[in-house]
């Protein structure tokens, strides 16, 4: 790894941290020298690296399973970089990997009178564990949800959107379509919820509904058998990169911040259910924000007839250009 960069993006642990970082990298690479941008991630981030559009951007993948070895790698890989560069801009998007790197940068900045700037991006309504640790050393924090009392160092920008904003396919075959997404690993709980609701409906009616279902490879055979027992009109997938949410009469999803912002930008034909087994229950707080500001259905209801939207849908709470705002700030 070379020792001359201007921007260092750091993200790990989940797609919720990594995908916003990559979107910001892609936006920044349109404005700045690509060879001056470094992306640092862990093993989880390797499967998303192909989404970096410019191949001149250097990527550093660190193994984080052994914390002692990881800390040693941070010092050996980044000490010279932080010591020899004067005005680095580091942006942490969450995950354990960010803290040791940002603290090391801060140490060298203070010790050698460097002018490194540290930024954070928080995609959820409440701060994740790593961003809570990193908060005090950050110069600015980009937040995804507006709050009643935005603190001095916080800047509200909205949440991450994919590179390709999908448009309606303009197809209307009269068929009711349901989409279930549960994150890159799928969701057994959401699938069981939908299966339970479908079992209450006549089998002939269920067969007329097009079901697009995200399932994980771990539970694929079991889940497939349960769906096929109810209907043959089912399509299974583990990951889709460009979903047309407007094509569906019902979208069932977890209430991860990125998923909620993107789905609600296109449609209000939704049902969200938070994943409550995370450490801080952030999905519950994400959902509570939109429940307070929007009319969201409290229970899951399966549509049996297609309803044509009578008015143009617009959601003023959603900003699809959040990463562009972040880039405009750090690149100035």
TARA-V727958 format. One record per residue. N is the residue number from 1. SS is DSSP state (@ for helix, = for strand, . for the rest). PSI is psi in degrees with one decimal (* if undefined). NEAR is the number of other ideal C-beta (glycine too) atoms within 8 Angstrom. Layout:
n: (N N)
ss: (SS SS)
psi: (PSI PSI)
near: (NEAR NEAR)
This chain:
n: (1 2 3 4 5 6 7 8 9 10 11 12 13 14 15 16 17 18 19 20 21 22 23 24 25 26 27 28 29 30 31 32 33 34 35 36 37 38 39 40 41 42 43 44 45 46 47 48 49 50 51 52 53 54 55 56 57 58 59 60 61 62 63 64 65 66 67 68 69 70 71 72 73 74 75 76 77 78 79 80 81 82 83 84 85 86 87 88 89 90 91 92 93 94 95 96 97 98 99 100 101 102 103 104 105 106 107 108 109 110 111 112 113 114 115 116 117 118 119 120 121 122 123 124 125 126 127 128 129 130 131 132 133 134 135 136 137 138 139 140 141 142 143 144 145 146 147 148 149 150 151 152 153 154 155 156 157 158 159 160 161 162 163 164 165 166 167 168 169 170 171 172 173 174 175 176 177 178 179 180 181 182 183 184 185 186 187 188 189 190 191 192 193 194 195 196 197 198 199 200 201 202 203 204 205 206 207 208 209 210 211 212 213 214 215 216 217 218 219 220 221 222 223 224 225 226 227 228 229 230 231 232 233 234 235 236 237 238 239 240 241 242 243 244 245 246 247 248 249 250 251 252 253 254 255 256 257 258 259 260 261 262 263 264 265 266 267 268 269 270 271 272 273 274 275 276 277 278 279 280 281 282 283 284 285 286 287 288 289 290 291 292 293 294 295 296 297 298 299 300 301 302 303 304 305 306 307 308 309 310 311 312 313 314 315 316 317 318 319 320 321 322 323 324 325 326 327 328 329 330 331 332)
ss: (. . . . . . = = = = . . . . @ @ @ @ @ @ @ @ @ @ @ @ @ @ . . . . . @ @ @ = = = = = . @ @ @ @ @ @ @ @ @ . . . . . . = = = = . . . . . @ @ @ @ @ @ @ @ @ @ @ @ @ @ @ @ @ @ . . . . = = = = . . . @ @ @ @ @ @ @ @ @ @ @ @ @ @ @ @ . . . . . = = = = = = . . . . . . @ @ @ @ @ @ @ @ @ . . = = = = . . . . . . . . . . = = = . . . . . . . . . . . . . . . . . . . . = = = = = . . . . . . @ @ @ @ @ @ @ @ @ @ @ . . . . @ @ @ @ . . . = = = = = . . . . . @ @ @ @ @ @ @ @ @ @ @ . . . = = = = . . . . . . . @ @ @ . . = = = = . . . @ @ @ @ @ @ @ @ @ @ . . . = = = . . . . . . . . . @ @ @ @ @ @ @ @ @ @ @ @ . . . . . . . . . . . . . . . . . . . . . . . . . . . . @ @ @ @ @ @ @ @ @ . .)
psi: (130.5 172.3 29.1 102.0 164.9 -31.3 131.5 117.9 134.5 127.2 143.9 -173.5 -41.9 161.9 -28.5 -26.4 -40.3 -43.3 -42.7 -37.3 -44.5 -38.7 -42.0 -39.9 -45.6 -38.4 -42.8 -35.2 -14.8 -18.2 -31.1 166.4 118.2 -29.2 -7.8 10.4 131.0 135.3 123.0 126.6 -176.0 -166.3 -36.6 -34.5 -15.1 -35.3 -8.7 -5.8 -31.3 -11.9 -8.8 118.2 -32.6 122.6 -4.5 -9.7 125.9 140.5 131.7 118.6 122.2 138.6 124.0 4.7 -38.8 107.5 -35.6 -47.1 -38.6 -45.6 -39.1 -41.0 -36.3 -47.3 -43.4 -31.3 -29.0 -12.8 -48.6 -38.8 -45.6 -28.0 -32.9 -18.8 146.7 -41.6 56.1 146.1 116.1 133.5 112.5 127.6 5.6 161.7 152.8 -33.6 -26.5 -39.4 -53.1 -36.7 -45.3 -38.7 -35.8 -41.8 -42.1 -39.5 -48.6 -33.3 -40.7 -39.8 -40.8 12.8 43.5 171.7 41.2 136.1 138.2 126.2 151.0 151.9 126.6 119.1 -13.5 167.9 -37.5 150.5 137.9 168.7 -46.1 -42.5 -27.3 -40.8 -38.2 -10.4 -46.5 -28.5 -5.6 141.5 -41.8 149.0 124.7 120.5 153.5 -21.3 133.4 142.3 165.9 -31.0 84.8 125.0 164.5 -40.4 1.4 140.6 119.0 122.9 -12.0 -170.2 171.4 141.2 151.5 166.3 -36.1 111.2 116.0 151.1 156.8 141.5 -10.9 19.4 137.3 88.4 7.0 -1.6 133.3 133.6 132.2 133.3 131.5 121.3 139.7 31.0 172.1 -21.1 2.4 177.4 111.8 -40.6 -45.3 -40.0 -41.2 -36.6 -47.7 -42.8 -40.7 -42.2 -38.4 -32.2 -17.1 -8.9 148.5 139.5 -34.9 -34.5 -38.6 -38.3 -18.4 -6.6 130.0 118.3 120.8 112.9 126.1 124.7 153.6 156.8 -26.8 -40.2 13.6 -48.0 -42.7 -47.1 -42.1 -42.9 -39.1 -40.6 -45.7 -27.6 -28.9 -32.1 148.8 -6.9 60.4 135.2 128.7 146.3 155.2 -31.7 132.5 133.4 -16.9 77.8 134.8 94.0 -27.4 -12.3 -12.8 146.7 -14.8 130.5 123.8 127.7 159.0 167.4 41.0 146.3 -47.5 -43.4 -46.5 -46.8 -44.9 -42.5 -46.2 -14.8 -29.6 -29.6 153.9 13.8 76.3 163.3 121.6 140.5 120.3 148.6 113.0 5.6 6.5 160.5 -41.3 2.8 40.2 -29.8 -31.6 -40.9 -34.8 -48.1 -40.1 -35.9 -47.8 -30.7 -34.3 -34.1 -10.4 160.4 107.1 142.3 129.7 -22.8 159.9 127.4 123.6 120.3 135.2 -10.8 144.0 132.4 121.1 130.9 124.0 -19.8 156.0 130.2 129.7 133.8 107.6 -8.8 -12.0 130.2 111.0 1.1 33.4 -43.1 -30.1 -37.9 -42.7 -46.8 -40.4 -35.3 -48.0 -21.1 -7.0 *)
near: (7 5 8 6 13 9 14 14 13 17 19 16 12 9 9 12 14 17 13 16 16 13 13 15 13 13 12 13 12 5 7 10 6 9 7 9 17 12 17 12 18 12 8 11 12 8 5 11 11 4 9 12 6 8 4 6 13 11 10 10 10 12 10 11 5 7 6 6 8 14 9 8 10 12 9 7 10 11 10 7 12 15 9 7 12 5 9 15 11 14 15 18 16 16 14 8 16 17 11 10 15 15 10 13 15 11 9 13 12 7 6 7 5 12 6 14 10 13 15 15 15 12 13 14 10 7 7 11 7 13 14 8 7 15 10 4 8 13 6 10 13 15 12 16 10 5 6 2 4 8 5 3 7 10 9 9 11 11 13 12 12 10 6 6 6 9 6 6 7 4 5 6 4 4 8 12 11 16 11 15 11 12 11 6 6 13 12 9 9 13 16 8 11 13 11 8 10 11 7 5 10 5 8 6 9 11 9 8 14 9 11 12 13 14 13 9 6 5 11 11 6 7 13 11 8 10 13 9 5 10 12 5 8 11 7 11 9 10 6 6 6 7 8 10 12 10 8 13 9 13 14 14 16 14 15 12 15 12 12 14 14 12 12 14 9 9 11 9 9 13 11 11 12 11 11 7 3 8 4 7 9 12 14 10 11 16 13 9 10 14 8 6 6 10 3 10 7 3 5 10 6 10 11 7 5 9 7 5 6 3 4 4 8 4 9 4 7 10 8 8 8 14 13 8 12 15 12 8 10 12 8 4)
